[in-house]
């Protein structure tokens, strides 16, 4: 018979996974509904303004919840100052996505600050997590996701247009978000118990 802690851990994992999955569904829904926007030329947060934008906004909140939940679990499992640093970086990245959710695209300063926190710090978190959590069964997966996330972020920064109308900018951003979300989905599903 499962213990109370095992049931609690399973529910915790399921909630984190469900939030990450909701983000994926919301991204797909807005790309279908907003066929007036170019998939190749518009960054993701532009889809949060206009028809069905609320769906993506809820998705942003959901993926932030997943990040906070993983950060809290990693904090519970911390073993070193490096673990604490990785958790702090993940919390800052999650705060970034909250800023993106709260301040839609037209409110540029807080929105862009949030996007920079999320997109810039999440790959740093992945690499820190890989470096410090040598016992993690998903260590190789984390390294691959971290390197891909860094590569897409560098491509995004290199293309750094302010009008968000360059195809490689939008696709670099969406590719990085895809890699980051894939890691969040897999990790939330396989999250270690307390």
C-alpha positions in Angstrom: 0.0 0.0 0.0 1.4 3.4 -1.0 2.4 5.7 1.9 1.0 9.2 2.4 4.3 10.7 1.2 4.2 8.6 -2.0 0.7 9.8 -2.8 1.6 13.4 -2.1 4.7 13.1 -4.3 2.6 11.6 -7.1 0.0 14.4 -6.9 2.8 17.0 -6.8 4.3 15.5 -10.0 1.0 15.3 -11.7 0.1 18.9 -11.0 3.5 20.1 -12.3 3.1 17.9 -15.4 -0.5 19.1 -16.0 0.6 22.7 -15.8 3.4 22.1 -18.3 1.0 20.2 -20.6 -1.5 23.0 -20.4 1.1 25.4 -21.6 1.8 23.1 -24.6 -2.0 22.9 -25.4 -2.3 26.7 -25.1 0.5 27.3 -27.5 -1.0 24.9 -30.1 -4.5 26.4 -29.6 -3.4 30.0 -30.2 -1.3 29.1 -33.2 -4.5 27.5 -34.7 -6.8 30.3 -33.7 -4.5 33.1 -34.7 -3.9 32.1 -38.3 -3.7 35.9 -39.1 -0.2 35.9 -37.5 2.8 34.3 -39.2 4.2 31.3 -37.3 7.6 32.1 -38.7 7.7 35.8 -38.1 5.9 36.4 -34.8 7.3 35.6 -31.3 5.1 33.6 -29.0 4.0 36.4 -26.6 2.4 38.3 -29.5 -0.2 35.5 -29.6 -1.3 36.4 -26.0 -2.8 39.7 -27.3 -6.1 39.4 -29.3 -8.4 36.5 -29.9 -7.8 33.6 -27.6 -4.9 35.5 -26.0 -6.3 34.6 -22.6 -5.6 30.9 -23.4 -1.9 31.6 -23.8 -1.8 33.9 -20.8 -3.2 31.1 -18.7 -0.5 28.9 -20.3 2.2 31.3 -19.2 0.9 31.2 -15.6 0.8 27.4 -15.8 4.4 27.0 -17.0 5.5 29.4 -14.3 3.7 27.2 -11.7 5.6 24.2 -13.1 8.9 26.0 -12.8 8.1 27.1 -9.2 7.1 23.5 -8.3 10.3 22.1 -9.7 12.4 24.8 -8.0 10.7 24.0 -4.6 11.3 20.2 -5.1 15.0 20.9 -6.0 15.2 23.1 -3.0 14.0 20.3 -0.8 16.6 18.0 -2.3 19.5 20.5 -2.2 22.9 19.3 -1.1 25.2 22.1 -1.9 25.4 25.9 -2.5 25.4 25.0 -6.2 22.0 23.4 -5.9 20.7 26.5 -4.1 22.1 28.7 -6.9 20.4 26.6 -9.6 17.1 26.9 -7.7 17.5 30.7 -7.4 18.1 30.9 -11.1 15.0 28.8 -11.9 12.9 31.0 -9.6 14.1 34.1 -11.4 13.3 32.5 -14.7 9.8 31.7 -13.4 9.3 35.3 -12.3 10.3 36.3 -15.8 7.5 34.2 -17.3 5.1 35.7 -14.7 6.0 39.2 -16.0 5.3 38.1 -19.5 1.9 36.8 -18.4 1.0 39.9 -16.4 2.3 42.5 -18.8 1.2 41.7 -22.4 3.4 42.4 -25.4 2.4 46.1 -25.9 3.7 46.9 -22.4 7.3 46.6 -23.6 9.6 47.2 -20.6 8.2 44.8 -18.0 7.3 42.3 -20.8 10.7 42.3 -22.4 12.4 42.2 -19.0 10.4 39.1 -18.2 11.2 37.5 -21.5 14.9 38.2 -21.0 14.8 36.6 -17.5 13.0 33.5 -18.8 14.9 33.0 -22.0 18.3 34.1 -20.7 18.2 32.3 -17.3 16.5 29.0 -18.1 19.5 27.7 -20.1 21.8 28.8 -17.2 19.6 26.9 -14.8 19.8 23.7 -17.0 23.6 23.9 -17.1 23.9 24.6 -13.4 21.5 21.7 -12.7 23.6 19.4 -14.9 26.8 20.5 -13.3 25.7 20.2 -9.6 23.2 17.2 -9.7 25.5 14.4 -10.7 23.1 11.8 -9.3 20.2 13.0 -11.5 18.9 10.1 -13.7 18.1 12.7 -16.4 21.6 14.2 -16.3 22.4 13.6 -20.0 19.0 14.8 -21.1 19.5 17.9 -19.1 22.8 18.6 -20.7 21.4 18.1 -24.2 18.5 20.4 -23.4 20.8 23.0 -21.8 23.2 23.1 -24.8 20.3 23.4 -27.3 18.7 26.1 -25.2 21.9 28.0 -25.1 22.3 27.7 -28.9 18.8 28.9 -29.6 19.2 31.8 -27.1 22.5 32.8 -28.8 20.7 32.7 -32.2 17.9 34.8 -30.7 20.3 37.3 -29.2 22.3 37.5 -32.5 19.1 38.2 -34.4 17.8 40.6 -31.7 15.5 42.6 -33.8 13.2 45.0 -31.8 10.3 44.7 -34.3 10.1 40.9 -33.9 9.6 40.5 -37.6 12.6 38.5 -38.6 11.8 34.8 -39.1 14.9 33.5 -37.5 14.2 35.6 -34.3 10.8 34.1 -33.8 11.8 30.6 -34.7 14.9 30.8 -32.4 12.6 31.9 -29.6 10.0 29.3 -30.2 12.7 26.6 -30.6 14.2 27.5 -27.3 10.8 27.5 -25.6 10.1 24.1 -27.1 13.4 22.7 -25.7 12.8 24.3 -22.3 9.2 23.0 -22.2 10.3 19.5 -23.2 12.7 19.5 -20.2 10.0 20.8 -17.9 7.5 18.1 -19.1 10.0 15.2 -18.8 11.4 16.4 -15.4 8.0 17.1 -13.9 6.9 13.6 -14.9 10.1 12.0 -13.5 10.5 14.4 -10.6 12.3 12.8 -7.7 10.5 12.1 -4.5 11.3 14.0 -1.3 
